[in-house]
Amino acid sequence: MAATERGRLAGKTALITGVGNGIGQACALLFARQGARVLGCDRDTAAAEQTLALARAEGLQNLAIYTCDLTQPAAVKAWIEWACAQGDGGFDCLVNAAAFGAFAWIEDMDYEAQWRRTLTGELDIVFLVCQAAWPVLKARGGGVVLNFASANARMALEGSPALAHCAGKGGVLAMTRQLAMEGGPYNIRANTLSPGLIETQATRTHMARDPELRPTALSRQFLRERLGTPEDVAWAAVFLASDEAVWITGADLAIDAGATAG
C-alpha cells in the first residue's frame, strides 16, 4: 500500500459499484487514498481497468476490480461472494455509485426503453446489491451503506426532462431511510448522498444537447462559480464511511451548492 495506511479509512474494506467513471471512479480512488481496501465493480471492464491503471499510477495497490452486470441477481451474488473471498471474508462499507437511465418528457417517454430502464438502473440495482450484501454486514456486526439519491429527489430543475430520474432517485431516498431502520439493531448505518448537477462524462453529454441546462442549474445554486465535481461527492462519501460518522444513519447529505436549500 502507498502512503495511505494512516488515512481516514485505514483498516476498512469498501465495496464500490460503478468504478469505471464519474462519481464511482472518484470514490474508488479517494477511498483507496484514504487507506481502504477497495473492491470495485463495473459492467464495463475496459473502463474499470482504466480506473485500476489510475490507482496503480499513484502507487495504490489496495484496489481490485470485478466485472458485473448489476441488473442480474445471480451476478450480484457472485460479486459479493468474490468480495468475501478477498482477504478477511467480509467488508465494512458498501457504496452504490453505479446508475444508468434515460431522460425524456412524459409525453415522449417510452415505458420499457426509458421509464422501466431508468428505474432498473437507478433503483433496482441498488436494491439488489443491498439485499446481497446485507447478510454479510449483519454477520460482521455492522457496517455502512451509502446510496446515491439526488437533488432531483427533492426538486425539479426547470428545462430538464428528468421524470424517470426523479422517480428513481426519490425511491432510493425512501428505501435508504427504511434500510436505516432495519439495519439499526445490527449496527448497520444507511445514508444517502444527494448531489446536484455534477460534471461527468454523462452530464456533459446532456449539457451539450441542451446549452441552457448549465446556466439553469447554476442559477439554483447559492455557490454559482461552478458545477460540482465527482471529487466533491467522494469527499462526502469518505466522511459518511468513516468512524467520524458513527452516529449518523437515516440521513441525506446534500452536495449541491445550496440548490435544494432555498
C-alpha positions, 0 to 999 in steps of 0.5 A: 500500500502507498502512503495511505495506511494512516488515512481516514479509512485505514483498516476498512474494506469498501465495496464500490459499484460503478468504478469505471467513471464519474462519481464511482471512479472518484470514490474508488480512488479517494477511498483507496487514498484514504487507506481502504481496501477497495473492491470495485465493480463495473459492467464495463471492464475496459473502463474499470481497468482504466480506473485500476491503471489510475490507482496503480499510477499513484502507487495504490495497490489496495484496489481490485476490480470485478466485472458485473452486470448489476441488473442480474441477481445471480451476478450480484451474488457472485460479486459479493461472494468474490468480495468475501473471498478477498482477504478477511471474508467480509467488508465494512462499507458498501457504496452504490455509485453505479446508475444508468437511465434515460431522460425524456418528457412524459409525453415522449417517454417510452415505458420499457426503453426509458421509464422501466430502464431508468428505474432498473438502473437507478433503483433496482440495482441498488436494491439488489446489491443491498439485499446481497450484501446485507447478510454479510454486514449483519454477520460482521456486526455492522457496517455502512451503506451509502446510496446515491439519491439526488437533488432531483429527489427533492426538486425539479430543475426547470428545462430538464426532462428528468421524470424517470430520474426523479422517480428513481432517485426519490425511491432510493431516498425512501428505501435508504431511510427504511434500510436505516431502520432495519439495519439499526439493531445490527449496527448497520448505518444507511445514508444517502448522498444527494448531489446536484448537477455534477460534471461527468462524462454523462452530464456533459453529454446532456449539457451539450444537447441542451446549452441552457441546462448549465446556466439553469442549474447554476442559477439554483445554486447559492455557490454559482462559480461552478458545477460540482465535481465527482471529487466533491461527492467522494469527499462526502462519501469518505466522511459518511464511511468513516468512524467520524460518522458513527452516529449518523444513519437515516440521513441525506447529505446534500452536495449541491451548492445550496440548490435544494436549500432555498 
